[in-house]
């Protein structure tokens, strides 16, 4: 689990019994999948990263902020599309 707020991250990781990561890149080292549940305007950044390293992703709606972002993701030849 990653959250930029240390106290929230620690509390939630203990509550759900999951690993606590200091940054989102660490997550990819031990995860088969990620859940992106953050403000929409940040989705594209994290989606791009996790698609590139081929981690399974569940992302809340809307997936991205605009059509340009989704076309950019698709244009990067990600097999998920």
C-alpha positions as CSV (number, residue, x, y, z in Angstrom):
1,X,0.0,0.0,0.0
2,X,1.2,3.5,-0.8
3,X,-0.1,6.8,0.4
4,X,1.9,10.0,0.5
5,X,0.7,10.5,4.0
6,X,2.8,8.4,6.3
7,X,0.3,8.1,9.1
8,X,-2.6,7.1,6.8
9,X,-0.3,4.6,5.0
10,X,0.8,3.0,8.2
11,X,-2.8,2.8,9.7
12,X,-4.3,1.3,6.5
13,X,-1.5,-1.2,6.0
14,X,-1.9,-2.5,9.5
15,X,-5.7,-2.5,9.2
16,X,-5.7,-4.6,6.0
17,X,-2.5,-6.6,6.7
18,X,-0.6,-5.4,3.6
19,X,2.9,-4.2,2.9
20,X,3.6,-0.5,3.6
21,X,5.6,1.2,0.8
22,X,7.4,4.5,1.0
23,X,6.9,5.1,-2.7
24,X,4.8,3.7,-5.5
25,X,7.8,2.2,-7.3
26,X,8.4,-0.2,-4.4
27,X,4.9,-1.6,-4.9
28,X,5.8,-3.0,-8.3
29,X,8.6,-5.1,-6.7
30,X,6.1,-7.3,-4.7
31,X,2.7,-6.8,-6.3
32,X,0.8,-8.7,-9.0
33,X,-1.8,-5.9,-9.2
34,X,-2.5,-2.3,-8.0
35,X,-5.6,-0.3,-7.3
36,X,-5.5,3.3,-8.3
37,X,-8.0,5.2,-6.1
38,X,-6.8,8.8,-6.1
39,X,-7.9,12.0,-7.7
40,X,-8.6,11.6,-11.4
41,X,-6.0,14.2,-12.5
42,X,-3.3,11.9,-11.2
43,X,-4.4,8.7,-12.8
44,X,-2.6,9.1,-16.1
45,X,0.8,9.3,-14.4
46,X,0.4,6.1,-12.3
47,X,-1.4,4.3,-15.2
48,X,1.5,5.0,-17.5
49,X,4.0,3.6,-15.0
50,X,2.2,0.5,-14.1
51,X,1.1,-0.3,-17.7
52,X,4.7,0.0,-18.8
53,X,5.9,-2.5,-16.3
54,X,2.9,-4.8,-17.0
55,X,1.3,-4.8,-13.5
56,X,-2.4,-5.6,-13.5
57,X,-4.4,-2.4,-12.6
58,X,-7.9,-1.7,-11.2
59,X,-8.6,2.1,-11.6
60,X,-11.6,3.9,-10.3
61,X,-13.8,5.9,-12.8
62,X,-13.1,8.0,-14.6
63,X,-10.0,6.3,-15.8
64,X,-8.3,9.6,-17.0
65,X,-9.2,13.2,-17.2
66,X,-9.6,13.6,-20.9
67,X,-9.6,11.9,-24.3
68,X,-6.0,13.0,-25.1
69,X,-4.7,11.0,-22.1
70,X,-6.5,7.8,-23.0
71,X,-5.3,8.1,-26.6
72,X,-1.8,8.6,-25.3
73,X,-2.0,5.5,-23.2
74,X,-3.4,3.5,-26.1
75,X,-0.7,5.0,-28.4
76,X,2.0,3.6,-26.2
77,X,1.1,0.1,-27.5
78,X,0.0,-1.3,-24.2
79,X,-1.3,-4.8,-24.6
80,X,-4.2,-4.1,-22.3
81,X,-6.0,-2.0,-24.9
